[in-house]
Amino acid sequence: MTNIAGAFPVLPTIFDSTGAIDAQGMRNTVEWVIGCGVDGVVFPGLASEYDHLSLAERLRLIAMIGELAAGRVAFVAGCSGQNDEESAALIAAAGQAGAAAAMIVTPTRLDGDLDAIGDFYAGLAAAADVPVMLQNAPRPMGLGLDAAALLHILGRAPNILYVKEENAPCGQRISALRAAAPPQLRAIFGGAGGRYITDELARGAEGTMPAAEIADLHVRLIAAHRAGDQATVRMLFERTLPLLNMQAVYRWRLTKEVLRRRGLIASAFVRAPGPELDAHDHAELDQLLAALEPLMREMGTSFDARQMV
């Protein structure tokens, strides 16, 4: 069984202007991120509006993305469900799709009972023989557990082979988990939109799972890290951080607007609630993308200037 590491963007769910799933837009986005040289893809995650998808939509898209990724890059399937039965159905679908891991957020319905949480993760092995990635998301999406709690859960669930840590301070939590990690733990990934990526990598994270709109630049940053080129890592982090900070506010809308401007999707429609970009925000985004355009051009992944607002 191959370990996973590196740049794993979380794919958004692409909708058309009516709010229906845009299958071609999904394919375009998957093909583009794979073409950027990513190590793998993740779907669905928090950045995919997964809690605004029906179970049937999630199952259908997991199958689609597994087929597109097969033999090309690793696929981490998001299998967080509203109950144990839904999670089991999703991890079974992940197994059928050839997923390298099933990512499942710490279940808020079991808050305060670490033994029950561990048993929940361990019980998923009965649904499919897919390694589990525990997503330690902050509240209210997850439980925001400390390292001691995570280690307790790992002790009860030997099928948890990966952890995605995205509670601030992410770096300190990664250090604490790394220092006491049991042998079963193959890799720790950072998340939080890539806003702390340099600290996470320096503390021993094996990879990152940000949103997908600048997958090309995250690929280049990971390549520089692997080569020991910390000057390039720092340069890319500092150049991309203004856009990532804007993404922290507008989330899915920002990600999809950038993908639209890059000519990959027709609509930036989102189902999830949240602030919308106004005219000033669009103008600010123009400037942020213009500043990144030379880096994108160096990688042959520049955005489509005709899509600028």
Helices and strands as residue ranges (DSSP letters): E 6-7, H 23-35, E 40-43, G 46-48, G 50-52, H 55-69, E 74-78, H 84-96, E 101-105, G 108-110, H 114-123, G 124-126, E 132-136, H 147-156, E 160-165, H 170-179, E 187-190, G 192-194, H 197-202, E 207-208, H 215-226, H 230-261, H 279-298, G 305-307
